[in-house]
Amino acid sequence: MKCSKCNINDANVYIEQQIGSQMKKMHLCNECAFASDMNFGLSFMGVPVDTHKLDQAFKHAHNFWFAPDNANYGRPKPALTCTACRYSFERFKKSSLLGCAVCYDEFKSELAPVLTKLQPASRHIGKVPKSLEETLQKDHELTELKAALKTAIDKEEYEEAAKIRDTIRTLEGGQVNA
């Protein structure tokens, strides 16, 4: 698909903006996405957003994803490819989509810094459906107790380990032997 602004280069940046009931969609090339005259007309609570700061933030994000390969301090950048689906990390950088679940493991070191910028934690800490809340809380507690059990055994604190083991059995619905 060609850039909707210059109609010359291939578009690899997709911008979708909704203002009121009107949806505006743009497919842009890298050059047009960086154009200084790009003004999205953003406002928050009726106050215009500082577009200079927005432009800077957009440029930093864009530079992260679309930095040229020679920006790797003179070292050639290895071509990362998922062993399961053959999806390349370069393709991910252009589309922001991964090919399969294995890609998360294959690109873990490259994805970790990006994900920590996007969200505060590596596990879900937000709202959950009421029907799953108790189950998830129990699973989380069991995970923490199993880690504490391993630590107690490693430290040879067997009385503490026995208490933790009994708590785990109770949570799992098993019988505690006295």
C-alpha positions as CSV (number, residue, x, y, z in Angstrom):
1,M,0.0,0.0,0.0
2,K,1.3,3.5,-0.9
3,C,1.6,6.4,1.6
4,S,-1.7,8.3,1.7
5,K,0.2,11.6,2.0
6,C,3.0,11.4,-0.7
7,N,1.7,8.5,-2.8
8,I,5.3,7.5,-3.5
9,N,6.7,5.3,-0.7
10,D,5.3,2.2,0.8
11,A,3.2,2.9,3.9
12,N,4.4,1.1,7.0
13,V,2.9,3.4,9.7
14,Y,-0.8,3.2,10.3
15,I,-2.6,5.9,12.2
16,E,-6.2,5.8,13.2
17,Q,-7.8,8.8,15.0
18,Q,-11.3,9.3,16.1
19,I,-12.5,12.9,16.7
20,G,-16.1,12.9,17.9
21,S,-18.0,10.5,15.6
22,Q,-15.5,10.9,12.7
23,M,-12.8,8.3,12.1
24,K,-9.7,9.4,10.3
25,K,-7.3,6.6,9.0
26,M,-3.9,7.2,7.5
27,H,-1.3,4.9,6.0
28,L,2.0,6.7,6.0
29,C,5.6,6.1,5.0
30,N,8.4,6.8,7.5
31,E,9.3,10.1,6.0
32,C,5.7,11.5,6.1
33,A,5.1,10.1,9.6
34,F,8.1,12.3,10.7
35,A,7.0,15.3,8.7
36,S,7.1,18.4,11.0
37,D,3.8,19.6,9.7
38,M,2.0,16.5,10.9
39,N,-0.7,17.9,13.2
40,F,-3.3,15.4,14.5
41,G,-5.4,18.1,16.1
42,L,-5.3,16.4,19.5
43,S,-6.8,17.9,22.6
44,F,-7.6,16.7,26.1
45,M,-10.6,18.1,27.9
46,G,-10.8,20.9,25.3
47,V,-7.2,22.0,25.9
48,P,-4.9,21.5,22.9
49,V,-2.1,19.0,23.4
50,D,1.5,20.3,23.1
51,T,2.1,18.9,19.6
52,H,5.8,19.5,19.9
53,K,6.0,17.1,22.9
54,L,3.8,14.7,21.1
55,D,6.0,14.9,18.0
56,Q,9.1,14.2,20.2
57,A,7.4,11.2,21.9
58,F,6.3,9.9,18.5
59,K,9.8,10.3,17.0
60,H,11.4,8.5,20.0
61,A,9.0,5.6,19.6
62,H,9.4,5.5,15.9
63,N,13.2,5.7,16.2
64,F,13.1,2.6,18.4
65,W,11.1,0.6,16.0
66,F,12.4,1.8,12.7
67,A,16.1,2.6,13.5
68,P,18.3,1.7,10.5
69,D,20.4,-1.4,11.0
70,N,23.6,0.6,10.8
71,A,22.6,2.3,14.1
72,N,24.0,-0.8,15.9
73,Y,27.3,0.9,16.5
74,G,29.0,-0.6,13.5
75,R,28.2,-4.2,14.4
76,P,25.9,-6.1,12.0
77,K,22.5,-6.8,13.6
78,P,21.6,-10.5,13.6
79,A,18.5,-11.4,11.7
80,L,16.1,-12.7,14.3
81,T,13.5,-15.2,13.1
82,C,11.0,-17.4,15.0
83,T,11.9,-21.1,14.7
84,A,8.2,-22.1,14.8
85,C,6.6,-19.7,12.3
86,R,9.6,-18.2,10.5
87,Y,8.3,-14.7,11.4
88,S,11.1,-12.2,11.5
89,F,11.6,-9.5,14.2
90,E,12.0,-7.0,11.4
91,R,8.5,-7.9,10.2
92,F,7.3,-7.4,13.8
93,K,8.9,-3.9,13.9
94,K,6.9,-2.9,10.8
95,S,3.6,-4.4,11.8
96,S,3.7,-4.6,15.6
97,L,2.2,-8.1,15.3
98,L,3.8,-11.4,16.2
99,G,3.4,-14.6,14.1
100,C,2.7,-17.1,16.9
101,A,3.0,-17.7,20.6
102,V,6.6,-19.0,20.3
103,C,7.6,-15.5,19.0
104,Y,7.2,-14.2,22.5
105,D,10.0,-16.6,23.7
106,E,12.1,-16.2,20.6
107,F,12.1,-12.4,20.8
108,K,12.0,-12.2,24.6
109,S,15.1,-10.1,25.0
110,E,14.0,-7.6,22.4
111,L,10.4,-7.4,23.6
112,A,11.0,-7.1,27.3
113,P,12.2,-3.4,27.2
114,V,9.3,-2.5,24.9
115,L,6.7,-4.1,27.1
116,T,8.1,-2.5,30.2
117,K,7.7,0.9,28.6
118,L,4.1,0.1,27.7
119,Q,2.9,-1.4,30.9
120,P,4.1,-1.3,34.5
121,A,4.4,-5.0,35.2
122,S,5.1,-8.3,33.4
123,R,2.0,-9.9,34.8
124,H,-1.6,-8.8,34.8
125,I,-2.5,-6.7,37.8
126,G,-5.7,-5.1,36.6
127,K,-9.4,-6.0,36.8
128,V,-10.6,-9.5,36.2
129,P,-14.1,-10.9,35.8
130,K,-15.8,-11.6,39.1
131,S,-16.2,-15.2,38.2
132,L,-12.4,-15.7,37.9
133,E,-11.3,-13.4,40.7
134,E,-11.3,-16.1,43.4
135,T,-9.6,-18.7,41.2
136,L,-6.9,-16.3,40.1
137,Q,-6.2,-15.1,43.6
138,K,-5.9,-18.7,44.8
139,D,-3.5,-19.5,41.9
140,H,-1.4,-16.5,42.8
141,E,-1.3,-17.4,46.5
142,L,-0.4,-21.0,45.6
143,T,2.5,-19.8,43.4
144,E,3.8,-17.6,46.2
145,L,3.5,-20.4,48.7
146,K,5.3,-22.9,46.5
147,A,8.2,-20.4,46.1
148,A,8.3,-19.9,49.9
149,L,8.3,-23.7,50.3
150,K,11.3,-24.1,48.0
151,T,13.1,-21.3,49.9
152,A,12.4,-22.9,53.3
153,I,13.6,-26.3,52.1
154,D,16.8,-24.7,50.6
155,K,17.4,-23.0,53.9
156,E,16.7,-26.3,55.7
157,E,13.9,-24.8,57.7
158,Y,11.8,-27.9,57.7
159,E,9.3,-26.9,60.4
160,E,8.4,-23.8,58.4
161,A,8.4,-25.9,55.2
162,A,5.9,-28.3,56.8
163,K,3.5,-25.5,57.7
164,I,3.7,-24.1,54.2
165,R,3.2,-27.6,52.7
166,D,0.0,-28.0,54.9
167,T,-1.3,-24.6,53.8
168,I,-0.7,-25.5,50.1
169,R,-2.6,-28.8,50.6
170,T,-5.5,-27.0,52.2
171,L,-5.7,-24.5,49.4
172,E,-5.5,-27.3,46.8
173,G,-8.3,-29.1,48.6
174,G,-6.2,-32.0,49.8
175,Q,-6.2,-33.5,53.3
176,V,-3.6,-32.4,55.9
177,N,-1.9,-35.3,57.7
178,A,-1.5,-34.5,61.4
